[in-house]
Amino acid sequence: MAKRSRYTPVYEAFDRFLKTCILGDRSLLWPTEKAWTDENVAQVKQWVVDTPMEGSGSFQEKLLEQMRYAGPQHWMLIGDVFFVYLLPSSVIKFDSKRNYIRWVANQGGLPEPSYKDELWEAQKAGFTKTSQQYHSKYGQFWLLLLLANRIKGHHDDEEILADPHRLEQTVDALLGGLKKMDRAYDMRHAILYMVFPDDYERIISTGDKRKIVKFYGASLEINAPGDQDDLGGLDEAVRNVRQALATQHDGDDPFDFYDDRNWEWRGGTPVVMPKSSVNGAGESATPTEATLLLSTLARTRNVILHGPPGTGKTYVAKKAAEALVRPQAETEPSETALIMEAVEGLRFYEILALSMHRLGSRSSHTVSSIRDHPILQVRYQVTPVQNRNATIWGSLQAHVDPDSPTVNTAKRSLPYLFDKEEDGGRWFLTAAGREYVEQELGERLAKLEGGNQATAAADKFVEWTTFHQSYAYEDFVEGLRPVQSEDDPEGISYAVLPGVFRRICTRAAADPQNKYVLVIDEINRGNISKILGELMTLLEDDKRAGEPNELAVTLPYSGDAFSVPNNLYIIGTMNTADRSIALLDVALRRRFAFVEVMPDPALLMDAGVEYEGTVVPLGDLLRTLNRGIARSIGRDHQIGHSYLLNVAKADGEDRLATLEFVWNNQILPLLEEYFYAQQEKLAQLLAPFRADEESDGESASRDDAEFELGRETGDRLVFALRELVSRGDAL
């Protein structure tokens, strides 16, 4: 049983839609009007489903063109479909949902519906996080209209809405009539759940359902159907998994596969950060340091996290970046941003093939129309080309089938995708070209159609890089790089390629309503002046694009004018104990705010290692050790809490062995590096930790052969720690 009381408004709203619109003739949002007659449904289906529009343009632009002959009642029907389409989503904002309906009302000359109706409570609830595939709207609208038309046209089949199996068969048959790339599987799952929440899950991702069955199937002897298109069999397998797990997972409410406690099937448990301890009950998705970092980023776009090794600077940067971009998951990306993600890493001939497929897979096109397509425009925005027409013409010729009677060129390269008409200069995709796009580039094509984007929000908006001594301007901004020739696989050419910084700047500039984050790990290990060059000035907050003192520079390799967008945030991390490199560039210091991340023994206070009835608190151990280090060589060389977190997370019986490993193989080598050629200082620091039952904690004079600091067995190490606790030395 997957029905949950919190989603009751959604169930009731969809039931009202079925009774009022599908089984009746009245509008859901304009209930006094008979908008859902057989004739109106058939007419809207003909305009929207049977006559799809290809090419560029948003869903609403295309819908407006398809509905150009529509009357008010047709628009009422579209408004109701919009309302139902929006029901499942818990990420589309309530105001955005109302704006969709306002847009429909404006197009149809209709009064706005009452937002005080209890129906709208359902839009505040939603029941799942919808993805970009769902936000494309095309297939989802088609499936709703096809289902309505089917039931309207077969009134004797109205009882299918009372039978889960019959409704499933009906919806799956309607999906089967669409091209595979147009099938809205997510809407299929959503419809079945909203009608029969006792029989289906609130999971609208087919991939997630397969993961659940794969994860639990082996132990429960439940197999997924062999046919990938057998969605009914997949639902049955998920149903069997729920039934098998219900006895151990169900509480007052039925368990949920998306609950944090049941995420094992996703390949790992959700990452949580302790508020005050590793073992404590309190949990927080964002650690305190990340919250401080976010508050700093609210005032400046450039921040560096600094502190001793092992304090979790990279982790804090990751959590802060995720928190910064997390709200953007509920927004739809701009067309430019969507294209940029879809074509990233593709060869030029593949970009041409995608553009021609979007222009019309069975039509012919001039070079100028291909050049002006949004996909090519974005491609040239990322990688400028001087003579665009010649570049397009050359790539088209290079990938023409050798048997083509209309193109004479000596060099031909696989794959053969294009051909040219006999008269004029119009090019088209061959049958092999269409097959290549739909099979080899199917995922990219789905993204261009607003399809599924499997990456998480952080992956879309956050870029990572690590500086090192060999890192250069060419890696970070742009540089001349050798590339394999697309037209001659054995040839090498040179091209100006953007580096990681310019790539994310381009994405951020193309998607100004969203925030982007560049995390530079080990920022102080690179030659900052060499890496940034003339861009040092552009990083300043008031010099960003759109700011009062906006600046742009001409890049030396490409000659392009370049500025840093104001929606790009830069987070750097640096280890203050690393003395093998030069001091951080003073100019960079002036352009960044600094947030210190220090060891936090409080994270370990509720964790200890037990030996023969005595518990050694890990937090006290870390505090004592760091107090001695700070006195000897400075606070920047302290030991971070992350070294002991693995000890705290280990099972009770395994903690002793884990502590021995961490102490002997991670902490002691680091200390020996810190105290290189200062053995007496190190001996004094570690005197309380020597596994010597006769030791009184005072520093001792030993030769090197005898000076094995703490590298005894785990029980001897813990004996020394126990003695330390019993004496109360610095604890």
ZAMARGU-4260 file (C-alpha; in steps of 0.2 Angstrom, whole numbers, plus 5000, padded with zeros to 4 digits):
<rodrens>
0) 5000/5000/5000 | 5008/5016/4994 | 4994/5028/4998 | 4999/5042/5009 | 4987/5055/5018
5) 4998/5070/5014 | 4994/5067/4996 | 4975/5066/4998 | 4972/5083/4989 | 4981/5076/4974
10) 4971/5060/4973 | 4954/5070/4975 | 4959/5083/4962 | 4963/5070/4949 | 4947/5060/4953
15) 4937/5076/4951 | 4946/5078/4934 | 4941/5061/4929 | 4923/5063/4934 | 4920/5081/4928
20) 4930/5081/4912 | 4934/5063/4906 | 4917/5055/4911 | 4908/5071/4910 | 4909/5086/4898
25) 4912/5101/4910 | 4928/5110/4913 | 4938/5107/4929 | 4943/5125/4931 | 4928/5133/4923
30) 4915/5121/4929 | 4900/5130/4922 | 4906/5127/4904 | 4905/5111/4893 | 4923/5111/4887
35) 4926/5092/4886 | 4914/5087/4873 | 4918/5072/4862 | 4920/5085/4847 | 4932/5097/4857
40) 4943/5083/4863 | 4945/5076/4846 | 4948/5093/4839 | 4962/5098/4851 | 4970/5081/4849
45) 4971/5084/4830 | 4979/5101/4833 | 4991/5096/4847 | 4995/5077/4845 | 4992/5073/4827
50) 5000/5089/4820 | 5016/5090/4830 | 5028/5105/4827 | 5046/5103/4824 | 5060/5115/4825
55) 5065/5128/4838 | 5054/5137/4849 | 5047/5134/4867 | 5032/5122/4870 | 5020/5137/4873
60) 5026/5146/4857 | 5022/5130/4847 | 5006/5127/4856 | 5000/5144/4852 | 5003/5141/4834
65) 4994/5124/4835 | 4979/5132/4843 | 4978/5147/4832 | 4960/5142/4826 | 4955/5138/4844
70) 4939/5145/4853 | 4937/5149/4871 | 4931/5131/4875 | 4946/5123/4867 | 4957/5134/4878
75) 4947/5129/4893 | 4952/5111/4889 | 4970/5115/4887 | 4969/5124/4904 | 4962/5109/4912
80) 4976/5098/4904 | 4989/5111/4911 | 4982/5109/4928 | 4982/5090/4928 | 5000/5090/4921
85) 5006/5101/4935 | 4998/5090/4949 | 5012/5078/4952 | 5026/5091/4953 | 5032/5096/4970
90) 5046/5106/4963 | 5037/5118/4951 | 5033/5133/4962 | 5015/5137/4966 | 5016/5154/4958
95) 5023/5146/4942 | 5008/5134/4941 | 4996/5148/4943 | 5006/5158/4929 | 5003/5143/4917
100) 4984/5144/4920 | 4985/5163/4918 | 4994/5162/4901 | 4980/5150/4895 | 4966/5161/4901
105) 4974/5176/4892 | 4976/5166/4876 | 4958/5161/4876 | 4951/5177/4882 | 4945/5168/4898
110) 4942/5175/4916 | 4955/5168/4928 | 4948/5153/4938 | 4946/5155/4957 | 4962/5151/4966
115) 4952/5149/4982 | 4945/5133/4976 | 4950/5118/4986 | 4957/5111/4970 | 4972/5122/4972
120) 4977/5114/4988 | 4983/5099/4977 | 4995/5110/4968 | 5003/5115/4984 | 5006/5097/4988
125) 5012/5088/4973 | 5019/5070/4976 | 5036/5069/4967 | 5051/5079/4961 | 5049/5080/4942
130) 5064/5081/4930 | 5068/5090/4915 | 5060/5076/4905 | 5044/5079/4913 | 5045/5098/4911
135) 5046/5096/4892 | 5027/5094/4892 | 5025/5087/4874 | 5023/5069/4878 | 5014/5072/4894
140) 5001/5083/4886 | 4999/5070/4872 | 4996/5055/4884 | 4982/5065/4893 | 4974/5070/4877
145) 4975/5053/4870 | 4968/5045/4886 | 4953/5057/4886 | 4950/5054/4867 | 4950/5035/4870
150) 4937/5035/4884 | 4927/5049/4875 | 4927/5038/4859 | 4923/5022/4868 | 4910/5026/4881
155) 4907/5007/4884 | 4925/5007/4891 | 4922/5020/4905 | 4924/5006/4918 | 4943/5005/4914
160) 4944/5019/4927 | 4939/5007/4940 | 4950/4993/4936 | 4969/4995/4938 | 4974/4982/4926
165) 4963/4988/4912 | 4969/5006/4914 | 4987/5001/4914 | 4984/4991/4898 | 4975/5006/4890
170) 4988/5018/4894 | 5002/5007/4889 | 4994/5004/4872 | 4992/5023/4870 | 5011/5024/4874
175) 5015/5011/4861 | 5007/5021/4847 | 5020/5035/4850 | 5038/5035/4844 | 5049/5029/4858
180) 5057/5045/4860 | 5040/5054/4863 | 5033/5042/4875 | 5029/5050/4892 | 5033/5036/4903
185) 5033/5048/4918 | 5015/5053/4915 | 5010/5035/4913 | 5017/5032/4930 | 5009/5047/4937
190) 4992/5044/4930 | 4991/5026/4937 | 4997/5032/4955 | 4984/5046/4956 | 4970/5034/4951
195) 4976/5019/4961 | 4988/5025/4975 | 4985/5008/4984 | 4992/4998/4969 | 5006/5009/4962
200) 5021/5019/4969 | 5023/5038/4968 | 5038/5034/4957 | 5037/5042/4940 | 5055/5037/4935
205) 5056/5020/4926 | 5074/5019/4930 | 5071/5021/4948 | 5059/5007/4948 | 5071/4996/4939
210) 5085/5000/4952 | 5073/4995/4966 | 5069/4978/4958 | 5088/4975/4954 | 5093/4980/4972
215) 5081/4970/4981 | 5077/4956/4968 | 5092/4944/4972 | 5088/4942/4990 | 5069/4942/4988
220) 5069/4931/4973 | 5060/4944/4963 | 5065/4947/4945 | 5062/4962/4933 | 5054/4957/4917
225) 5066/4953/4903 | 5057/4965/4891 | 5062/4983/4894 | 5045/4989/4888 | 5035/4978/4900
230) 5031/4992/4912 | 5016/4982/4919 | 5028/4968/4923 | 5040/4980/4931 | 5026/4988/4942
235) 5021/4970/4947 | 5039/4967/4953 | 5040/4983/4963 | 5023/4978/4971 | 5031/4962/4976
240) 5046/4971/4983 | 5035/4982/4994 | 5025/4967/5000 | 5041/4958/5005 | 5048/4973/5014
245) 5032/4979/5022 | 5033/4969/5038 | 5050/4976/5042 | 5048/4994/5036 | 5030/4999/5038
250) 5026/5009/5053 | 5011/5020/5057 | 5012/5025/5039 | 5017/5014/5024 | 5036/5016/5020
255) 5041/5026/5006 | 5055/5021/4994 | 5061/5039/4993 | 5062/5040/5012 | 5080/5044/5017
260) 5080/5027/5027 | 5076/5017/5011 | 5089/5024/4999 | 5101/5009/4999 | 5094/5005/4982
265) 5101/5021/4974 | 5118/5014/4978 | 5122/5022/4995 | 5114/5031/5009 | 5111/5049/5009
270) 5125/5060/5016 | 5120/5068/5033 | 5131/5079/5044 | 5131/5078/5063 | 5126/5094/5072
275) 5135/5090/5088 | 5142/5072/5087 | 5145/5058/5075 | 5133/5046/5086 | 5121/5059/5091
280) 5103/5059/5085 | 5103/5077/5078 | 5107/5078/5059 | 5109/5092/5047 | 5111/5092/5028
285) 5122/5107/5029 | 5137/5108/5042 | 5140/5124/5052 | 5155/5129/5042 | 5145/5128/5025
290) 5131/5139/5033 | 5145/5152/5037 | 5152/5150/5019 | 5134/5153/5012 | 5132/5169/5022
295) 5149/5175/5016 | 5144/5171/4998 | 5129/5182/5000 | 5141/5197/5001 | 5154/5192/4989
300) 5156/5179/4975 | 5174/5174/4979 | 5178/5164/4995 | 5193/5153/5000 | 5191/5140/5014
305) 5207/5138/5023 | 5213/5128/5038 | 5224/5113/5043 | 5223/5096/5034 | 5209/5085/5038
310) 5196/5098/5043 | 5184/5094/5029 | 5187/5109/5018 | 5182/5100/5002 | 5167/5093/5010
315) 5161/5110/5016 | 5164/5117/4999 | 5154/5103/4991 | 5139/5105/5004 | 5139/5124/5002
320) 5139/5123/4983 | 5125/5110/4983 | 5115/5121/4995 | 5118/5136/4984 | 5111/5128/4969
325) 5098/5117/4976 | 5083/5129/4974 | 5086/5129/4956 | 5081/5111/4953 | 5063/5117/4952
330) 5066/5129/4938 | 5067/5125/4920 | 5084/5130/4912 | 5085/5142/4897 | 5085/5135/4880
335) 5103/5140/4878 | 5108/5131/4894 | 5099/5116/4889 | 5107/5115/4872 | 5124/5118/4879
340) 5123/5103/4891 | 5116/5093/4877 | 5129/5096/4864 | 5144/5096/4876 | 5158/5085/4870
345) 5150/5081/4853 | 5160/5082/4837 | 5155/5095/4825 | 5147/5083/4812 | 5136/5076/4826
350) 5130/5094/4831 | 5126/5097/4813 | 5116/5081/4812 | 5106/5086/4828 | 5103/5103/4821
355) 5096/5095/4805 | 5086/5083/4814 | 5078/5097/4824 | 5075/5107/4809 | 5066/5092/4801
360) 5073/5075/4800 | 5066/5071/4783 | 5067/5089/4775 | 5082/5097/4766 | 5090/5113/4772
365) 5102/5126/4766 | 5118/5129/4774 | 5112/5146/4781 | 5097/5139/4789 | 5108/5126/4798
370) 5120/5140/4803 | 5106/5150/4811 | 5099/5136/4821 | 5100/5138/4840 | 5111/5123/4842
375) 5124/5130/4830 | 5123/5147/4837 | 5127/5140/4855 | 5141/5130/4848 | 5149/5145/4840
380) 5146/5155/4857 | 5157/5141/4865 | 5169/5139/4851 | 5170/5154/4839 | 5173/5151/4821
385) 5178/5164/4808 | 5171/5157/4792 | 5155/5147/4798 | 5147/5143/4781 | 5164/5136/4775
390) 5166/5125/4791 | 5148/5118/4789 | 5150/5115/4771 | 5166/5106/4773 | 5160/5095/4787
395) 5144/5090/4778 | 5155/5085/4762 | 5167/5075/4773 | 5152/5064/4780 | 5143/5061/4763
400) 5141/5043/4758 | 5155/5039/4744 | 5141/5033/4733 | 5132/5050/4733 | 5130/5056/4715
405) 5129/5074/4720 | 5144/5077/4730 | 5162/5075/4722 | 5175/5076/4736 | 5190/5065/4738
410) 5190/5064/4757 | 5176/5055/4765 | 5175/5050/4784 | 5164/5039/4793 | 5150/5040/4799
415) 5141/5044/4782 | 5126/5055/4788 | 5122/5068/4774 | 5118/5070/4756 | 5114/5085/4745
420) 5100/5087/4733 | 5104/5087/4714 | 5099/5105/4711 | 5104/5119/4723 | 5113/5118/4739
425) 5101/5110/4751 | 5107/5096/4762 | 5097/5082/4771 | 5100/5068/4783 | 5101/5051/4775
430) 5092/5036/4782 | 5108/5031/4790 | 5110/5049/4797 | 5092/5048/4805 | 5096/5032/4812
435) 5113/5038/4819 | 5105/5053/4828 | 5090/5043/4835 | 5101/5028/4841 | 5119/5035/4845
440) 5113/5053/4850 | 5096/5048/4857 | 5100/5054/4875 | 5106/5071/4868 | 5091/5073/4857
445) 5080/5069/4872 | 5088/5083/4881 | 5085/5095/4867 | 5067/5090/4868 | 5067/5094/4886
450) 5071/5076/4890 | 5078/5067/4905 | 5093/5074/4912 | 5101/5061/4924 | 5113/5072/4932
455) 5110/5079/4949 | 5107/5098/4951 | 5124/5100/4958 | 5132/5091/4943 | 5123/5103/4932
460) 5128/5119/4940 | 5144/5115/4949 | 5161/5113/4941 | 5177/5106/4950 | 5195/5108/4947
465) 5211/5106/4957 | 5226/5117/4955 | 5244/5110/4955 | 5262/5116/4950 | 5259/5112/4931
470) 5242/5120/4930 | 5242/5134/4917 | 5232/5147/4909 | 5228/5136/4894 | 5220/5123/4906
475) 5210/5136/4915 | 5205/5150/4903 | 5209/5145/4885 | 5224/5138/4874 | 5230/5131/4858
480) 5228/5112/4859 | 5231/5098/4847 | 5214/5089/4841 | 5211/5075/4830 | 5204/5080/4813
485) 5186/5076/4811 | 5188/5075/4792 | 5204/5065/4793 | 5205/5053/4808 | 5224/5051/4805
490) 5227/5070/4805 | 5230/5082/4819 | 5225/5100/4819 | 5226/5114/4832 | 5212/5123/4839
495) 5209/5136/4852 | 5199/5127/4866 | 5191/5134/4881 | 5197/5129/4898 | 5187/5125/4914
500) 5184/5143/4919 | 5179/5149/4902 | 5167/5134/4900 | 5158/5137/4916 | 5158/5156/4912
505) 5149/5153/4896 | 5136/5142/4904 | 5133/5155/4917 | 5131/5169/4905 | 5119/5159/4895
510) 5108/5155/4910 | 5108/5171/4920 | 5093/5167/4931 | 5103/5153/4939 | 5119/5152/4950
515) 5134/5143/4945 | 5149/5137/4956 | 5167/5134/4952 | 5176/5125/4966 | 5195/5126/4965
520) 5203/5113/4977 | 5221/5117/4982 | 5220/5134/4975 | 5236/5139/4983 | 5246/5125/4975
525) 5246/5133/4958 | 5255/5149/4951 | 5240/5161/4952 | 5247/5174/4942 | 5251/5162/4928
530) 5235/5153/4928 | 5223/5169/4929 | 5234/5181/4919 | 5224/5196/4914 | 5208/5189/4922
535) 5214/5193/4939 | 5205/5210/4939 | 5189/5203/4931 | 5186/5192/4947 | 5182/5207/4958
540) 5163/5208/4962 | 5161/5226/4955 | 5170/5221/4939 | 5158/5207/4934 | 5147/5208/4919
545) 5131/5218/4923 | 5140/5227/4938 | 5143/5246/4939 | 5161/5244/4935 | 5160/5230/4922
550) 5176/5226/4913 | 5180/5215/4898 | 5196/5210/4891 | 5202/5203/4874 | 5208/5185/4876
555) 5225/5182/4868 | 5222/5166/4859 | 5204/5168/4852 | 5204/5187/4852 | 5186/5186/4860
560) 5180/5200/4872 | 5177/5191/4889 | 5170/5196/4905 | 5165/5186/4921 | 5147/5184/4923
565) 5139/5190/4940 | 5130/5173/4943 | 5147/5163/4945 | 5153/5160/4962 | 5170/5154/4965
570) 5175/5143/4981 | 5193/5139/4984 | 5201/5128/4997 | 5218/5129/5003 | 5229/5119/5016
575) 5237/5131/5028 | 5250/5118/5034 | 5257/5116/5016 | 5274/5125/5017 | 5281/5118/5001
580) 5273/5132/4990 | 5275/5150/4989 | 5263/5162/4999 | 5246/5165/4991 | 5247/5179/4978
585) 5243/5195/4987 | 5232/5201/4973 | 5222/5186/4974 | 5220/5188/4993 | 5212/5205/4990
590) 5199/5198/4979 | 5194/5184/4990 | 5185/5183/5007 | 5192/5170/5019 | 5183/5157/5030
595) 5193/5147/5042 | 5189/5129/5044 | 5197/5122/5060 | 5197/5105/5069 | 5181/5102/5078
600) 5183/5089/5092 | 5165/5092/5096 | 5160/5081/5081 | 5169/5066/5091 | 5164/5069/5108
605) 5151/5055/5109 | 5163/5043/5101 | 5176/5033/5111 | 5187/5018/5110 | 5185/5005/5124
610) 5199/4994/5130 | 5197/4983/5145 | 5183/4993/5152 | 5191/5010/5150 | 5184/5022/5136
615) 5196/5034/5128 | 5185/5049/5121 | 5191/5053/5103 | 5187/5071/5105 | 5198/5073/5120
620) 5212/5064/5111 | 5211/5076/5096 | 5210/5091/5108 | 5225/5086/5118 | 5235/5082/5103
625) 5231/5098/5094 | 5235/5108/5110 | 5252/5101/5110 | 5255/5104/5091 | 5249/5122/5092
630) 5261/5126/5106 | 5275/5118/5097 | 5274/5123/5079 | 5258/5134/5077 | 5239/5131/5075
635) 5240/5129/5056 | 5248/5112/5058 | 5234/5104/5069 | 5226/5087/5065 | 5209/5088/5057
640) 5194/5079/5064 | 5191/5069/5048 | 5206/5058/5052 | 5196/5051/5067 | 5179/5051/5060
645) 5182/5034/5052 | 5186/5028/5069 | 5170/5035/5076 | 5160/5027/5063 | 5168/5010/5065
650) 5158/4996/5074 | 5163/4995/5093 | 5173/4980/5091 | 5182/4987/5076 | 5186/5004/5083
655) 5202/4998/5091 | 5210/4991/5075 | 5204/5007/5065 | 5212/5018/5078 | 5228/5009/5077
660) 5228/5010/5058 | 5224/5029/5058 | 5237/5033/5071 | 5251/5023/5064 | 5248/5026/5045
665) 5240/5043/5044 | 5243/5054/5060 | 5261/5049/5064 | 5268/5051/5046 | 5260/5068/5045
670) 5268/5073/5062 | 5285/5066/5057 | 5283/5078/5041 | 5279/5092/5052 | 5293/5089/5064
675) 5306/5084/5051 | 5324/5086/5059 | 5315/5090/5076 | 5314/5073/5084 | 5316/5079/5101
680) 5301/5091/5099 | 5291/5077/5092 | 5296/5065/5106 | 5290/5078/5119 | 5274/5080/5110
685) 5270/5062/5109 | 5277/5057/5126 | 5260/5055/5134 | 5255/5043/5119 | 5270/5032/5120
690) 5265/5014/5123 | 5277/5012/5138 | 5269/5006/5154 | 5283/5013/5165 | 5281/5030/5156
695) 5277/5045/5168 | 5272/5056/5153 | 5289/5065/5154 | 5299/5067/5138 | 5313/5054/5137
700) 5329/5053/5128 | 5330/5039/5116 | 5341/5034/5101 | 5333/5033/5084 | 5332/5014/5085
705) 5322/5014/5101 | 5312/5029/5095 | 5296/5020/5088 | 5283/5032/5093 | 5267/5023/5096
710) 5270/5010/5082 | 5266/4996/5094 | 5250/4985/5093 | 5234/4993/5095 | 5231/4987/5113
715) 5248/4995/5119 | 5243/5011/5110 | 5226/5011/5119 | 5235/5006/5135 | 5245/5022/5134
720) 5229/5032/5130 | 5220/5025/5145 | 5235/5030/5156 | 5234/5047/5149 | 5215/5048/5154
725) 5218/5041/5171 | 5231/5054/5175 | 5220/5068/5168 | 5235/5075/5158 | 5227/5090/5148
730) 5211/5081/5146
</rodrens>
